[in-house]
Amino acid sequence: MKRIKGVVFDCDGVMFESRRANLAYYNAILEYFGEDPVAETDRERAVLCHTAASPEVLLALLGEERRAAALDYAAKIDYRQFIPYMTPEPDLYEVLSELSANVPLAVATNRGFSMPEILRHFELSRFFKAVVTSRDVERPKPHPDMLLLATHRLGVEAGDLLFVGDSVYDRAAAESAGMPFVAYKPTFDAEAHIESHRRLLDYVLNGS
């Protein structure tokens, strides 16, 4: 396998189990607009809340006529109240510590304002040379813009990086950016996949 010179991580579903946090966030917005909450059993909408950027999610949940107002309201919500619902994936801290000592790391997430605060809360900021969110690009994932910006900020060619994601949005973004992709605990077909961060460590450092 070609040597990996850097790793780009998605956030939700890769670094953290955050479904409860994401649903609580979007349900707070729905409550403000007098709408019923999204239940965890509503798989299609729950997955959308977990993977897509806010403009796409709020378009689906509230329609075009209320999307702008919903985005304005969402920007005023203090996401810190939902962070306690997030759980770091097993061995995340130890693996990031070892990886960052060997290759540069980045985050590329469809999250917006909340990502820096999440990294600070869990004391992970120091591991990442670059953090790219939906606020930094015109088009979020599944478009490649976020990953291409990460390559620029890391100073590493896309083909020499590895993107770790957990959704078809992530896979599509990687393909468009020309970046190798490995799926973390995937629920979809993926040529390369891993089930743990310890396995990722072997994959990156040992090529196995």
KOLRO-844878 format. One record per residue (C-alpha): residue number from 1; x, z, y; residue in one letter. Coordinates in steps of 0.25 Angstrom, whole numbers, plus 5000, padded with zeros to 4 digits. Example, Ala and Ser with C-alpha at 12.3 -4.5 7.8 and 13.67 -1.06 7.14 Angstrom:
# residues 2
<kolza n="1" east="5049" up="5031" north="4982" res="a"/>
<kolza n="2" east="5055" up="5029" north="4996" res="s"/>
//
This chain:
# residues 208
<kolza n="1" east="5000" up="5000" north="5000" res="m"/>
<kolza n="2" east="5005" up="4997" north="5014" res="k"/>
<kolza n="3" east="5010" up="5009" north="5021" res="r"/>
<kolza n="4" east="5000" up="5016" north="5030" res="i"/>
<kolza n="5" east="5006" up="5019" north="5044" res="k"/>
<kolza n="6" east="4994" up="5026" north="5050" res="g"/>
<kolza n="7" east="4980" up="5031" north="5046" res="v"/>
<kolza n="8" east="4967" up="5030" north="5054" res="v"/>
<kolza n="9" east="4956" up="5040" north="5051" res="f"/>
<kolza n="10" east="4941" up="5039" north="5052" res="d"/>
<kolza n="11" east="4935" up="5052" north="5056" res="c"/>
<kolza n="12" east="4921" up="5055" north="5050" res="d"/>
<kolza n="13" east="4921" up="5055" north="5035" res="g"/>
<kolza n="14" east="4937" up="5053" north="5034" res="v"/>
<kolza n="15" east="4942" up="5065" north="5042" res="m"/>
<kolza n="16" east="4930" up="5073" north="5042" res="f"/>
<kolza n="17" east="4917" up="5075" north="5035" res="e"/>
<kolza n="18" east="4908" up="5074" north="5047" res="s"/>
<kolza n="19" east="4894" up="5069" north="5043" res="r"/>
<kolza n="20" east="4887" up="5082" north="5047" res="r"/>
<kolza n="21" east="4894" up="5081" north="5061" res="a"/>
<kolza n="22" east="4891" up="5067" north="5063" res="n"/>
<kolza n="23" east="4876" up="5069" north="5059" res="l"/>
<kolza n="24" east="4875" up="5081" north="5068" res="a"/>
<kolza n="25" east="4881" up="5074" north="5080" res="y"/>
<kolza n="26" east="4871" up="5062" north="5079" res="y"/>
<kolza n="27" east="4859" up="5071" north="5075" res="n"/>
<kolza n="28" east="4862" up="5078" north="5088" res="a"/>
<kolza n="29" east="4860" up="5065" north="5096" res="i"/>
<kolza n="30" east="4848" up="5061" north="5088" res="l"/>
<kolza n="31" east="4842" up="5075" north="5091" res="e"/>
<kolza n="32" east="4844" up="5073" north="5106" res="y"/>
<kolza n="33" east="4837" up="5060" north="5105" res="f"/>
<kolza n="34" east="4825" up="5066" north="5097" res="g"/>
<kolza n="35" east="4829" up="5059" north="5084" res="e"/>
<kolza n="36" east="4829" up="5064" north="5069" res="d"/>
<kolza n="37" east="4843" up="5067" north="5064" res="p"/>
<kolza n="38" east="4851" up="5059" north="5054" res="v"/>
<kolza n="39" east="4851" up="5066" north="5041" res="a"/>
<kolza n="40" east="4863" up="5066" north="5031" res="e"/>
<kolza n="41" east="4854" up="5059" north="5021" res="t"/>
<kolza n="42" east="4852" up="5047" north="5030" res="d"/>
<kolza n="43" east="4864" up="5041" north="5025" res="r"/>
<kolza n="44" east="4864" up="5028" north="5034" res="e"/>
<kolza n="45" east="4863" up="5035" north="5047" res="r"/>
<kolza n="46" east="4871" up="5047" north="5043" res="a"/>
<kolza n="47" east="4883" up="5037" north="5039" res="v"/>
<kolza n="48" east="4881" up="5030" north="5052" res="l"/>
<kolza n="49" east="4883" up="5043" north="5060" res="c"/>
<kolza n="50" east="4895" up="5046" north="5052" res="h"/>
<kolza n="51" east="4902" up="5033" north="5053" res="t"/>
<kolza n="52" east="4898" up="5025" north="5066" res="a"/>
<kolza n="53" east="4901" up="5027" north="5080" res="a"/>
<kolza n="54" east="4891" up="5034" north="5089" res="s"/>
<kolza n="55" east="4885" up="5021" north="5096" res="p"/>
<kolza n="56" east="4882" up="5015" north="5082" res="e"/>
<kolza n="57" east="4876" up="5028" north="5077" res="v"/>
<kolza n="58" east="4867" up="5031" north="5089" res="l"/>
<kolza n="59" east="4862" up="5016" north="5089" res="l"/>
<kolza n="60" east="4858" up="5018" north="5075" res="a"/>
<kolza n="61" east="4852" up="5032" north="5077" res="l"/>
<kolza n="62" east="4845" up="5030" north="5091" res="l"/>
<kolza n="63" east="4845" up="5015" north="5094" res="g"/>
<kolza n="64" east="4851" up="5007" north="5105" res="e"/>
<kolza n="65" east="4841" up="5012" north="5116" res="e"/>
<kolza n="66" east="4846" up="5026" north="5114" res="r"/>
<kolza n="67" east="4861" up="5024" north="5110" res="r"/>
<kolza n="68" east="4867" up="5025" north="5124" res="a"/>
<kolza n="69" east="4859" up="5038" north="5127" res="a"/>
<kolza n="70" east="4863" up="5044" north="5113" res="a"/>
<kolza n="71" east="4878" up="5040" north="5115" res="l"/>
<kolza n="72" east="4877" up="5047" north="5129" res="d"/>
<kolza n="73" east="4872" up="5060" north="5122" res="y"/>
<kolza n="74" east="4881" up="5059" north="5111" res="a"/>
<kolza n="75" east="4893" up="5059" north="5121" res="a"/>
<kolza n="76" east="4888" up="5072" north="5126" res="k"/>
<kolza n="77" east="4888" up="5079" north="5112" res="i"/>
<kolza n="78" east="4899" up="5089" north="5110" res="d"/>
<kolza n="79" east="4904" up="5084" north="5096" res="y"/>
<kolza n="80" east="4911" up="5097" north="5093" res="r"/>
<kolza n="81" east="4898" up="5104" north="5089" res="q"/>
<kolza n="82" east="4898" up="5094" north="5077" res="f"/>
<kolza n="83" east="4913" up="5096" north="5073" res="i"/>
<kolza n="84" east="4910" up="5108" north="5064" res="p"/>
<kolza n="85" east="4902" up="5099" north="5055" res="y"/>
<kolza n="86" east="4915" up="5091" north="5052" res="m"/>
<kolza n="87" east="4924" up="5094" north="5040" res="t"/>
<kolza n="88" east="4938" up="5088" north="5039" res="p"/>
<kolza n="89" east="4940" up="5080" north="5026" res="e"/>
<kolza n="90" east="4948" up="5088" north="5016" res="p"/>
<kolza n="91" east="4964" up="5088" north="5018" res="d"/>
<kolza n="92" east="4962" up="5080" north="5031" res="l"/>
<kolza n="93" east="4971" up="5089" north="5040" res="y"/>
<kolza n="94" east="4982" up="5089" north="5030" res="e"/>
<kolza n="95" east="4981" up="5074" north="5027" res="v"/>
<kolza n="96" east="4981" up="5071" north="5042" res="l"/>
<kolza n="97" east="4993" up="5080" north="5044" res="s"/>
<kolza n="98" east="5001" up="5073" north="5034" res="e"/>
<kolza n="99" east="4997" up="5059" north="5037" res="l"/>
<kolza n="100" east="4999" up="5061" north="5052" res="s"/>
<kolza n="101" east="5014" up="5065" north="5049" res="a"/>
<kolza n="102" east="5016" up="5052" north="5042" res="n"/>
<kolza n="103" east="5007" up="5041" north="5049" res="v"/>
<kolza n="104" east="4999" up="5041" north="5062" res="p"/>
<kolza n="105" east="4984" up="5044" north="5061" res="l"/>
<kolza n="106" east="4972" up="5040" north="5069" res="a"/>
<kolza n="107" east="4957" up="5042" north="5069" res="v"/>
<kolza n="108" east="4947" up="5031" north="5071" res="a"/>
<kolza n="109" east="4933" up="5036" north="5072" res="t"/>
<kolza n="110" east="4919" up="5031" north="5076" res="n"/>
<kolza n="111" east="4918" up="5045" north="5083" res="r"/>
<kolza n="112" east="4919" up="5046" north="5098" res="g"/>
<kolza n="113" east="4922" up="5058" north="5106" res="f"/>
<kolza n="114" east="4922" up="5068" north="5095" res="s"/>
<kolza n="115" east="4934" up="5064" north="5088" res="m"/>
<kolza n="116" east="4945" up="5070" north="5096" res="p"/>
<kolza n="117" east="4937" up="5083" north="5096" res="e"/>
<kolza n="118" east="4936" up="5083" north="5081" res="i"/>
<kolza n="119" east="4951" up="5081" north="5079" res="l"/>
<kolza n="120" east="4954" up="5092" north="5088" res="r"/>
<kolza n="121" east="4944" up="5101" north="5081" res="h"/>
<kolza n="122" east="4950" up="5099" north="5068" res="f"/>
<kolza n="123" east="4964" up="5099" north="5073" res="e"/>
<kolza n="124" east="4967" up="5085" north="5069" res="l"/>
<kolza n="125" east="4971" up="5078" north="5082" res="s"/>
<kolza n="126" east="4986" up="5079" north="5080" res="r"/>
<kolza n="127" east="4985" up="5070" north="5067" res="f"/>
<kolza n="128" east="4980" up="5058" north="5074" res="f"/>
<kolza n="129" east="4988" up="5049" north="5083" res="k"/>
<kolza n="130" east="4975" up="5041" north="5087" res="a"/>
<kolza n="131" east="4961" up="5044" north="5088" res="v"/>
<kolza n="132" east="4951" up="5032" north="5090" res="v"/>
<kolza n="133" east="4936" up="5034" north="5091" res="t"/>
<kolza n="134" east="4924" up="5026" north="5095" res="s"/>
<kolza n="135" east="4927" up="5029" north="5109" res="r"/>
<kolza n="136" east="4940" up="5021" north="5109" res="d"/>
<kolza n="137" east="4935" up="5008" north="5105" res="v"/>
<kolza n="138" east="4924" up="4998" north="5108" res="e"/>
<kolza n="139" east="4919" up="4996" north="5093" res="r"/>
<kolza n="140" east="4920" up="5008" north="5083" res="p"/>
<kolza n="141" east="4921" up="5006" north="5068" res="k"/>
<kolza n="142" east="4918" up="4998" north="5061" res="p"/>
<kolza n="143" east="4925" up="4989" north="5071" res="h"/>
<kolza n="144" east="4941" up="4990" north="5070" res="p"/>
<kolza n="145" east="4943" up="4994" north="5085" res="d"/>
<kolza n="146" east="4945" up="5009" north="5082" res="m"/>
<kolza n="147" east="4956" up="5006" north="5071" res="l"/>
<kolza n="148" east="4963" up="4996" north="5080" res="l"/>
<kolza n="149" east="4964" up="5006" north="5091" res="l"/>
<kolza n="150" east="4969" up="5016" north="5081" res="a"/>
<kolza n="151" east="4980" up="5006" north="5077" res="t"/>
<kolza n="152" east="4984" up="5004" north="5091" res="h"/>
<kolza n="153" east="4985" up="5019" north="5094" res="r"/>
<kolza n="154" east="4993" up="5022" north="5082" res="l"/>
<kolza n="155" east="5002" up="5010" north="5084" res="g"/>
<kolza n="156" east="5000" up="5005" north="5069" res="v"/>
<kolza n="157" east="4995" up="4992" north="5064" res="e"/>
<kolza n="158" east="4981" up="4992" north="5058" res="a"/>
<kolza n="159" east="4986" up="4987" north="5045" res="g"/>
<kolza n="160" east="4996" up="4999" north="5044" res="d"/>
<kolza n="161" east="4985" up="5010" north="5046" res="l"/>
<kolza n="162" east="4975" up="5016" north="5037" res="l"/>
<kolza n="163" east="4961" up="5019" north="5041" res="f"/>
<kolza n="164" east="4953" up="5030" north="5033" res="v"/>
<kolza n="165" east="4938" up="5029" north="5035" res="g"/>
<kolza n="166" east="4926" up="5032" north="5027" res="d"/>
<kolza n="167" east="4915" up="5021" north="5031" res="s"/>
<kolza n="168" east="4913" up="5007" north="5031" res="v"/>
<kolza n="169" east="4915" up="5007" north="5046" res="y"/>
<kolza n="170" east="4929" up="5012" north="5044" res="d"/>
<kolza n="171" east="4932" up="5001" north="5033" res="r"/>
<kolza n="172" east="4927" up="4990" north="5042" res="a"/>
<kolza n="173" east="4935" up="4995" north="5054" res="a"/>
<kolza n="174" east="4948" up="4995" north="5046" res="a"/>
<kolza n="175" east="4945" up="4981" north="5040" res="e"/>
<kolza n="176" east="4943" up="4976" north="5054" res="s"/>
<kolza n="177" east="4956" up="4983" north="5059" res="a"/>
<kolza n="178" east="4964" up="4978" north="5048" res="g"/>
<kolza n="179" east="4967" up="4993" north="5044" res="m"/>
<kolza n="180" east="4968" up="4998" north="5030" res="p"/>
<kolza n="181" east="4957" up="5007" north="5026" res="f"/>
<kolza n="182" east="4954" up="5018" north="5016" res="v"/>
<kolza n="183" east="4941" up="5024" north="5014" res="a"/>
<kolza n="184" east="4939" up="5039" north="5014" res="y"/>
<kolza n="185" east="4929" up="5044" north="5004" res="k"/>
<kolza n="186" east="4921" up="5031" north="5005" res="p"/>
<kolza n="187" east="4907" up="5028" north="5002" res="t"/>
<kolza n="188" east="4910" up="5013" north="5003" res="f"/>
<kolza n="189" east="4919" up="5003" north="4996" res="d"/>
<kolza n="190" east="4933" up="5004" north="5001" res="a"/>
<kolza n="191" east="4946" up="4998" north="4995" res="e"/>
<kolza n="192" east="4954" up="5010" north="4998" res="a"/>
<kolza n="193" east="4948" up="5024" north="4998" res="h"/>
<kolza n="194" east="4952" up="5039" north="4998" res="i"/>
<kolza n="195" east="4944" up="5051" north="4995" res="e"/>
<kolza n="196" east="4953" up="5062" north="5002" res="s"/>
<kolza n="197" east="4963" up="5063" north="5013" res="h"/>
<kolza n="198" east="4974" up="5067" north="5003" res="r"/>
<kolza n="199" east="4972" up="5054" north="4997" res="r"/>
<kolza n="200" east="4973" up="5047" north="5010" res="l"/>
<kolza n="201" east="4987" up="5054" north="5012" res="l"/>
<kolza n="202" east="4992" up="5048" north="4999" res="d"/>
<kolza n="203" east="4986" up="5035" north="5003" res="y"/>
<kolza n="204" east="4993" up="5034" north="5016" res="v"/>
<kolza n="205" east="5006" up="5041" north="5013" res="l"/>
<kolza n="206" east="5009" up="5037" north="4999" res="n"/>
<kolza n="207" east="5001" up="5024" north="4998" res="g"/>
<kolza n="208" east="4993" up="5029" north="4986" res="s"/>
//
